Amino acid sequence: MAVGTLFGGILEFFQLSDDINISSTCYFYSPEVNFSGGSLLPTDQTVYGFSALCATDALLYSVLIADKDPNQFNKICSFDWKGNEIAKYQTDCLVFNLCASDTDTNRLYAIAISQEKGFYLVSFDLE
């Protein structure tokens, strides 16, 4: 299992056999935030990290914002289960969510969003 943070950019990988154990942690950006009323609030220094994750048995795919502007979600990264980056893709659309298949490993599906189209389905050839 893996989780990624929106504020900053931290990926944590877990083993879920007999217990829950962290197998690796990858730090991309420091989570610069303020705490107020039990909530995390961005600051002027906040770099946004991961907005969506999906996985296959082989790889983890993520939408990585990597910017102070939280609306720049047009980068997709893939990682192995040790946290090593395998590939980075720049998309021509804003990617809202991801879906990957173990049987169609060269294609990634996503929900994209635009003012003109609203939410719509796209696919990316990963070869």
N, CA, C and O atoms as a DFTB+ gen file, in Angstrom:
508 C
 N C O
     1  1       0.847      -1.166       0.000
     2  2       0.000       0.000       0.000
     3  2       0.895       1.232       0.000
     4  3       2.017       1.202       0.505
     5  1       0.383       2.312      -0.572
     6  2       1.133       3.569      -0.589
     7  2       0.181       4.733      -0.347
     8  3      -0.993       4.683      -0.714
     9  1       0.704       5.773       0.272
    10  2      -0.034       7.019       0.454
    11  2       0.885       8.168       0.072
    12  3       2.104       8.070       0.211
    13  1       0.298       9.256      -0.410
    14  2       1.061      10.442      -0.775
    15  2       0.400      11.676      -0.208
    16  3      -0.824      11.734      -0.096
    17  1       1.200      12.662       0.150
    18  2       0.652      13.884       0.735
    19  2       0.418      14.941      -0.330
    20  3       1.170      15.043      -1.299
    21  1      -0.633      15.723      -0.138
    22  2      -0.905      16.858      -1.010
    23  2       0.007      18.026      -0.649
    24  3       0.592      18.655      -1.531
    25  1       0.126      18.315       0.638
    26  2       0.996      19.405       1.081
    27  2       2.414      18.872       1.188
    28  3       2.667      17.886       1.880
    29  1       3.332      19.528       0.502
    30  2       4.685      19.000       0.406
    31  2       4.654      17.906      -0.634
    32  3       3.988      18.059      -1.658
    33  1       5.307      16.877      -0.424
    34  2       5.285      15.739      -1.329
    35  2       6.007      14.596      -0.671
    36  3       7.220      14.450      -0.822
    37  1       5.275      13.785       0.056
    38  2       5.860      12.650       0.753
    39  2       5.113      11.401       0.317
    40  3       3.884      11.354       0.387
    41  1       5.842      10.394      -0.131
    42  2       5.271       9.089      -0.444
    43  2       5.713       8.111       0.625
    44  3       6.900       8.021       0.941
    45  1       4.758       7.377       1.187
    46  2       5.084       6.329       2.147
    47  2       4.561       5.004       1.618
    48  3       3.420       4.904       1.167
    49  1       5.409       3.997       1.681
    50  2       5.081       2.652       1.214
    51  2       4.982       1.729       2.419
    52  3       5.811       1.784       3.327
    53  1       3.961       0.883       2.419
    54  2       3.689       0.010       3.553
    55  2       3.620      -1.448       3.121
    56  3       3.196      -1.759       2.008
    57  1       4.042      -2.337       4.015
    58  2       3.832      -3.776       3.885
    59  2       2.648      -4.130       4.778
    60  3       2.609      -3.739       5.944
    61  1       1.690      -4.865       4.236
    62  2       0.485      -5.207       4.992
    63  2       0.346      -6.717       5.133
    64  3      -0.681      -7.282       4.757
    65  1       1.354      -7.364       5.665
    66  2       1.271      -8.820       5.828
    67  2       0.586      -9.129       7.159
    68  3      -0.642      -9.088       7.224
    69  1       1.321      -9.431       8.207
    70  2       0.732      -9.705       9.515
    71  2       0.440      -8.427      10.290
    72  3      -0.371      -8.429      11.216
    73  1       1.093      -7.352       9.917
    74  2       0.951      -6.079      10.610
    75  2       1.147      -4.969       9.583
    76  3       1.412      -5.255       8.415
    77  1       1.023      -3.726       9.991
    78  2       1.267      -2.592       9.103
    79  2       2.668      -2.069       9.390
    80  3       2.948      -1.597      10.492
    81  1       3.552      -2.155       8.387
    82  2       4.935      -1.712       8.539
    83  2       5.315      -0.796       7.390
    84  3       5.028      -1.090       6.230
    85  1       5.968       0.324       7.719
    86  2       6.477       1.220       6.680
    87  2       7.685       0.558       6.032
    88  3       8.631       0.172       6.718
    89  1       7.650       0.427       4.705
    90  2       8.794      -0.169       4.010
    91  2       9.730       0.897       3.458
    92  3      10.937       0.671       3.380
    93  1       9.191       2.067       3.070
    94  2      10.058       3.169       2.644
    95  2       9.277       4.473       2.640
    96  3       8.051       4.490       2.527
    97  1      10.020       5.560       2.766
    98  2       9.455       6.909       2.727
    99  2      10.306       7.743       1.789
   100  3      11.533       7.751       1.894
   101  1       9.654       8.445       0.870
   102  2      10.347       9.301      -0.094
   103  2       9.888      10.740       0.112
   104  3       8.692      11.026       0.076
   105  1      10.842      11.643       0.328
   106  2      10.544      13.051       0.564
   107  2      10.862      13.851      -0.694
   108  3      12.005      13.869      -1.150
   109  1       9.854      14.512      -1.251
   110  2      10.044      15.334      -2.437
   111  2      10.075      16.819      -2.079
   112  3      10.955      17.552      -2.532
   113  1       9.119      17.259      -1.270
   114  2       9.029      18.659      -0.847
   115  2       8.606      18.684       0.611
   116  3       7.792      17.869       1.046
   117  1       9.163      19.619       1.361
   118  2       8.805      19.768       2.764
   119  2       7.362      20.272       2.878
   120  3       6.968      21.171       2.135
   121  1       6.578      19.712       3.786
   122  2       5.191      20.164       3.933
   123  2       5.096      21.474       4.717
   124  3       4.915      21.463       5.934
   125  1       5.218      22.585       4.022
   126  2       5.122      23.913       4.633
   127  2       3.650      24.267       4.797
   128  3       2.991      24.656       3.832
   129  1       3.130      24.131       6.023
   130  2       1.712      24.379       6.280
   131  2       1.538      25.072       7.622
   132  3       2.441      25.083       8.459
   133  1       0.356      25.649       7.810
   134  2      -0.067      26.161       9.106
   135  2      -1.168      25.255       9.631
   136  3      -1.911      24.653       8.856
   137  1      -1.269      25.163      10.944
   138  2      -2.334      24.406      11.586
   139  2      -3.313      25.400      12.189
   140  3      -2.909      26.304      12.920
   141  1      -4.605      25.240      11.888
   142  2      -5.613      26.138      12.433
   143  2      -6.924      25.379      12.596
   144  3      -7.457      24.829      11.632
   145  1      -7.436      25.354      13.812
   146  2      -8.718      24.706      14.067
   147  2      -8.750      23.245      13.678
   148  3      -9.792      22.740      13.261
   149  1      -7.631      22.559      13.806
   150  2      -7.560      21.151      13.443
   151  2      -7.369      20.895      11.965
   152  3      -7.441      19.748      11.524
   153  1      -7.128      21.940      11.188
   154  2      -6.947      21.788       9.739
   155  2      -5.552      22.214       9.314
   156  3      -4.918      23.051       9.957
   157  1      -5.089      21.629       8.228
   158  2      -3.848      22.064       7.591
   159  2      -4.187      23.146       6.579
   160  3      -5.108      22.990       5.777
   161  1      -3.449      24.230       6.618
   162  2      -3.664      25.328       5.679
   163  2      -2.367      25.626       4.943
   164  3      -1.308      25.690       5.567
   165  1      -2.431      25.809       3.622
   166  2      -1.211      26.124       2.873
   167  2      -0.690      27.511       3.233
   168  3      -1.442      28.378       3.678
   169  1       0.610      27.701       3.032
   170  2       1.244      29.007       3.193
   171  2       1.720      29.469       1.817
   172  3       1.521      28.769       0.824
   173  1       2.342      30.635       1.757
   174  2       2.917      31.116       0.491
   175  2       4.082      30.240       0.037
   176  3       4.455      30.273      -1.136
   177  1       4.654      29.467       0.937
   178  2       5.793      28.602       0.625
   179  2       5.393      27.157       0.322
   180  3       6.251      26.337      -0.007
   181  1       4.112      26.839       0.431
   182  2       3.656      25.466       0.219
   183  2       3.864      25.031      -1.221
   184  3       3.410      25.696      -2.152
   185  1       4.548      23.921      -1.395
   186  2       4.639      23.249      -2.694
   187  2       3.706      22.049      -2.600
   188  3       3.802      21.246      -1.672
   189  1       2.809      21.935      -3.565
   190  2       1.833      20.846      -3.563
   191  2       2.464      19.593      -4.154
   192  3       3.237      19.655      -5.109
   193  1       2.121      18.474      -3.572
   194  2       2.707      17.202      -3.971
   195  2       1.760      16.343      -4.777
   196  3       1.514      16.615      -5.953
   197  1       1.226      15.306      -4.152
   198  2       0.462      14.274      -4.851
   199  2      -1.033      14.512      -4.702
   200  3      -1.540      14.662      -3.590
   201  1      -1.738      14.546      -5.837
   202  2      -3.184      14.747      -5.774
   203  2      -3.960      13.469      -6.032
   204  3      -5.134      13.389      -5.673
   205  1      -3.344      12.467      -6.642
   206  2      -4.021      11.196      -6.910
   207  2      -2.977      10.093      -7.016
   208  3      -1.862      10.318      -7.486
   209  1      -3.353       8.909      -6.576
   210  2      -2.501       7.724      -6.682
   211  2      -3.348       6.552      -7.161
   212  3      -4.536       6.462      -6.849
   213  1      -2.731       5.664      -7.913
   214  2      -3.327       4.361      -8.221
   215  2      -2.180       3.384      -8.404
   216  3      -1.035       3.790      -8.603
   217  1      -2.488       2.093      -8.335
   218  2      -1.403       1.118      -8.330
   219  2      -1.772      -0.153      -9.079
   220  3      -2.940      -0.519      -9.211
   221  1      -0.734      -0.801      -9.556
   222  2      -0.813      -2.172     -10.044
   223  2       0.105      -2.999      -9.153
   224  3       0.716      -2.468      -8.224
   225  1       0.203      -4.282      -9.429
   226  2       1.135      -5.113      -8.662
   227  2       2.580      -4.680      -8.888
   228  3       3.429      -4.879      -8.020
   229  1       2.864      -4.090     -10.048
   230  2       4.241      -3.725     -10.395
   231  2       4.590      -2.279     -10.069
   232  3       5.711      -2.004      -9.640
   233  1       3.652      -1.344     -10.261
   234  2       3.984       0.081     -10.180
   235  2       2.927       0.891      -9.440
   236  3       1.762       0.504      -9.344
   237  1       3.376       2.024      -8.923
   238  2       2.505       3.045      -8.360
   239  2       2.513       4.220      -9.327
   240  3       3.579       4.652      -9.765
   241  1       1.345       4.738      -9.662
   242  2       1.219       5.904     -10.533
   243  2       0.681       7.058      -9.704
   244  3      -0.150       6.860      -8.818
   245  1       1.155       8.262      -9.993
   246  2       0.724       9.418      -9.217
   247  2       0.561      10.634     -10.109
   248  3       1.249      10.792     -11.118
   249  1      -0.372      11.491      -9.708
   250  2      -0.430      12.838     -10.260
   251  2       0.402      13.685      -9.314
   252  3       0.066      13.824      -8.138
   253  1       1.478      14.246      -9.821
   254  2       2.387      15.057      -9.017
   255  2       2.260      16.507      -9.455
   256  3       2.554      16.844     -10.601
   257  1       1.818      17.369      -8.531
   258  2       1.660      18.790      -8.855
   259  2       3.026      19.467      -8.914
   260  3       3.330      20.139      -9.900
   261  1       3.849      19.307      -7.892
   262  2       5.226      19.825      -7.865
   263  2       5.302      21.321      -8.151
   264  3       6.180      21.775      -8.885
   265  1       4.381      22.082      -7.570
   266  2       4.310      23.514      -7.849
   267  2       3.609      24.210      -6.682
   268  3       2.892      23.573      -5.909
   269  1       3.822      25.521      -6.563
   270  2       3.094      26.305      -5.563
   271  2       1.661      26.586      -6.006
   272  3       0.821      26.952      -5.185
   273  1       1.381      26.423      -7.276
   274  2       0.027      26.569      -7.810
   275  2      -0.653      25.199      -7.746
   276  3      -0.229      24.279      -8.444
   277  1      -1.701      25.042      -6.924
   278  2      -2.324      23.725      -6.769
   279  2      -3.101      23.253      -7.992
   280  3      -3.602      22.129      -8.000
   281  1      -3.210      24.074      -9.011
   282  2      -3.968      23.711     -10.213
   283  2      -3.094      23.181     -11.341
   284  3      -3.567      23.057     -12.471
   285  1      -1.842      22.868     -11.068
   286  2      -0.917      22.379     -12.097
   287  2      -0.805      20.857     -12.049
   288  3       0.291      20.317     -11.897
   289  1      -1.928      20.172     -12.178
   290  2      -1.882      18.712     -12.083
   291  2      -1.871      18.070     -13.462
   292  3      -2.821      17.408     -13.879
   293  1      -0.749      18.294     -14.159
   294  2      -0.559      17.724     -15.499
   295  2       0.756      16.932     -15.607
   296  3       1.326      16.797     -16.689
   297  1       1.217      16.419     -14.469
   298  2       2.397      15.553     -14.461
   299  2       2.017      14.220     -13.818
   300  3       1.407      14.182     -12.750
   301  1       2.386      13.137     -14.482
   302  2       2.165      11.798     -13.949
   303  2       3.528      11.145     -13.754
   304  3       4.373      11.174     -14.649
   305  1       3.733      10.560     -12.586
   306  2       4.978       9.845     -12.294
   307  2       4.649       8.396     -11.974
   308  3       3.585       8.088     -11.439
   309  1       5.572       7.521     -12.308
   310  2       5.437       6.125     -11.894
   311  2       6.631       5.763     -11.015
   312  3       7.746       6.246     -11.211
   313  1       6.360       4.900     -10.044
   314  2       7.359       4.473      -9.073
   315  2       7.283       2.963      -8.913
   316  3       6.221       2.364      -9.079
   317  1       8.422       2.350      -8.589
   318  2       8.365       0.952      -8.182
   319  2       7.944       0.927      -6.708
   320  3       7.785       1.976      -6.084
   321  1       7.768      -0.260      -6.167
   322  2       7.266      -0.379      -4.795
   323  2       8.336      -0.127      -3.734
   324  3       8.073      -0.276      -2.541
   325  1       9.545       0.255      -4.165
   326  2      10.575       0.694      -3.223
   327  2      10.667       2.214      -3.195
   328  3      11.435       2.776      -2.414
   329  1       9.879       2.891      -4.054
   330  2       9.873       4.346      -4.091
   331  2      10.779       4.943      -5.139
   332  3      10.944       6.163      -5.178
   333  1      11.370       4.130      -5.990
   334  2      12.236       4.638      -7.055
   335  2      11.384       5.131      -8.218
   336  3      10.498       4.422      -8.694
   337  1      11.659       6.361      -8.674
   338  2      10.923       6.889      -9.819
   339  2      11.314       6.121     -11.075
   340  3      12.499       5.956     -11.366
   341  1      10.322       5.656     -11.811
   342  2      10.542       4.900     -13.039
   343  2      10.407       5.805     -14.255
   344  3      11.232       5.754     -15.167
   345  1       9.364       6.634     -14.270
   346  2       9.130       7.514     -15.423
   347  2       8.331       8.730     -14.985
   348  3       7.633       8.707     -13.971
   349  1       8.451       9.802     -15.781
   350  2       7.665      11.016     -15.565
   351  2       7.073      11.418     -16.904
   352  3       7.767      11.436     -17.921
   353  1       5.787      11.740     -16.899
   354  2       5.072      12.112     -18.117
   355  2       4.444      13.488     -17.930
   356  3       3.886      13.785     -16.874
   357  1       4.537      14.317     -18.947
   358  2       3.852      15.606     -18.980
   359  2       2.610      15.411     -19.837
   360  3       2.716      14.958     -20.977
   361  1       1.439      15.742     -19.312
   362  2       0.206      15.548     -20.065
   363  2      -0.234      16.854     -20.715
   364  3       0.217      17.935     -20.336
   365  1      -1.118      16.739     -21.694
   366  2      -1.663      17.925     -22.356
   367  2      -3.023      18.302     -21.779
   368  3      -3.770      19.075     -22.379
   369  1      -3.340      17.744     -20.598
   370  2      -4.603      18.049     -19.934
   371  2      -4.380      18.013     -18.425
   372  3      -3.355      17.525     -17.950
   373  1      -5.346      18.533     -17.684
   374  2      -5.281      18.497     -16.231
   375  2      -5.884      17.186     -15.753
   376  3      -7.050      16.898     -16.023
   377  1      -5.097      16.397     -15.048
   378  2      -5.492      15.049     -14.640
   379  2      -6.033      15.091     -13.214
   380  3      -5.341      15.489     -12.277
   381  1      -7.282      14.672     -13.077
   382  2      -7.969      14.709     -11.791
   383  2      -7.805      13.406     -11.012
   384  3      -7.610      13.433      -9.797
   385  1      -7.881      12.262     -11.703
   386  2      -7.764      10.965     -11.058
   387  2      -7.205       9.950     -12.042
   388  3      -7.278      10.156     -13.254
   389  1      -6.644       8.850     -11.532
   390  2      -5.971       7.842     -12.356
   391  2      -6.552       6.452     -12.138
   392  3      -7.112       6.149     -11.084
   393  1      -6.403       5.615     -13.161
   394  2      -6.762       4.203     -13.055
   395  2      -5.801       3.402     -13.927
   396  3      -5.607       3.722     -15.100
   397  1      -5.204       2.370     -13.357
   398  2      -4.259       1.516     -14.083
   399  2      -4.754       0.079     -14.038
   400  3      -5.514      -0.305     -13.150
   401  1      -4.311      -0.700     -15.006
   402  2      -4.709      -2.101     -15.101
   403  2      -3.473      -2.991     -15.101
   404  3      -2.464      -2.663     -15.726
   405  1      -3.553      -4.114     -14.401
   406  2      -2.455      -5.087     -14.428
   407  2      -2.359      -5.790     -15.771
   408  3      -1.290      -6.284     -16.130
   409  1      -3.458      -5.844     -16.525
   410  2      -3.454      -6.569     -17.799
   411  2      -3.082      -5.693     -18.986
   412  3      -2.568      -6.200     -19.983
   413  1      -3.328      -4.394     -18.903
   414  2      -2.976      -3.463     -19.982
   415  2      -1.905      -2.514     -19.448
   416  3      -2.187      -1.350     -19.162
   417  1      -0.684      -3.013     -19.315
   418  2       0.376      -2.283     -18.615
   419  2       0.941      -1.102     -19.389
   420  3       1.682      -0.300     -18.821
   421  1       0.613      -0.973     -20.664
   422  2       1.122       0.150     -21.460
   423  2       0.114       1.280     -21.590
   424  3       0.331       2.217     -22.359
   425  1      -0.987       1.204     -20.847
   426  2      -2.014       2.237     -20.940
   427  2      -2.462       2.632     -19.538
   428  3      -2.626       1.790     -18.654
   429  1      -2.654       3.931     -19.361
   430  2      -3.138       4.483     -18.106
   431  2      -4.384       5.296     -18.424
   432  3      -4.400       6.054     -19.393
   433  1      -5.411       5.145     -17.628
   434  2      -6.661       5.879     -17.819
   435  2      -6.768       6.958     -16.756
   436  3      -6.213       6.830     -15.665
   437  1      -7.488       8.023     -17.088
   438  2      -7.617       9.121     -16.137
   439  2      -8.906       9.890     -16.376
   440  3      -9.476       9.871     -17.467
   441  1      -9.341      10.561     -15.331
   442  2     -10.389      11.560     -15.457
   443  2      -9.662      12.892     -15.569
   444  3      -8.900      13.277     -14.682
   445  1      -9.907      13.584     -16.665
   446  2      -9.322      14.908     -16.882
   447  2     -10.413      15.950     -16.654
   448  3     -11.596      15.621     -16.574
   449  1     -10.000      17.196     -16.552
   450  2     -10.958      18.270     -16.333
   451  2     -10.534      19.501     -17.124
   452  3      -9.350      19.829     -17.202
   453  1     -11.514      20.171     -17.704
   454  2     -11.273      21.450     -18.371
   455  2     -12.542      22.285     -18.277
   456  3     -13.625      21.756     -18.027
   457  1     -12.406      23.589     -18.476
   458  2     -13.579      24.464     -18.461
   459  2     -14.505      24.150     -19.625
   460  3     -15.725      24.244     -19.493
   461  1     -13.931      23.779     -20.763
   462  2     -14.738      23.510     -21.953
   463  2     -15.486      22.187     -21.857
   464  3     -16.662      22.115     -22.210
   465  1     -14.812      21.131     -21.379
   466  2     -15.381      19.783     -21.396
   467  2     -15.911      19.317     -20.046
   468  3     -16.626      18.316     -19.985
   469  1     -15.583      20.009     -18.975
   470  2     -15.903      19.494     -17.645
   471  2     -15.013      18.299     -17.352
   472  3     -13.828      18.316     -17.683
   473  1     -15.567      17.258     -16.735
   474  2     -14.827      16.020     -16.484
   475  2     -14.978      15.102     -17.681
   476  3     -16.075      14.961     -18.222
   477  1     -13.872      14.468     -18.107
   478  2     -13.933      13.554     -19.246
   479  2     -12.839      12.497     -19.117
   480  3     -11.821      12.710     -18.458
   481  1     -13.071      11.356     -19.760
   482  2     -12.149      10.228     -19.693
   483  2     -11.065      10.358     -20.753
   484  3     -11.349      10.670     -21.910
   485  1      -9.821      10.116     -20.350
   486  2      -8.686      10.117     -21.276
   487  2      -7.857       8.856     -21.028
   488  3      -7.996       8.199     -19.996
   489  1      -7.008       8.535     -21.979
   490  2      -6.050       7.450     -21.775
   491  2      -4.696       7.900     -22.299
   492  3      -4.600       8.732     -23.201
   493  1      -3.658       7.331     -21.714
   494  2      -2.286       7.672     -22.078
   495  2      -1.549       6.400     -22.464
   496  3      -1.605       5.397     -21.752
   497  1      -0.861       6.450     -23.590
   498  2      -0.008       5.350     -24.023
   499  2       1.328       5.522     -23.322
   500  3       1.991       6.542     -23.511
   501  1       1.736       4.563     -22.528
   502  2       2.950       4.678     -21.723
   503  2       4.188       4.109     -22.392
   504  3       5.250       4.078     -21.771
   505  1       4.093       3.660     -23.629
   506  2       5.264       3.095     -24.316
   507  2       6.208       4.178     -24.761
   508  3       7.246       3.887     -25.355
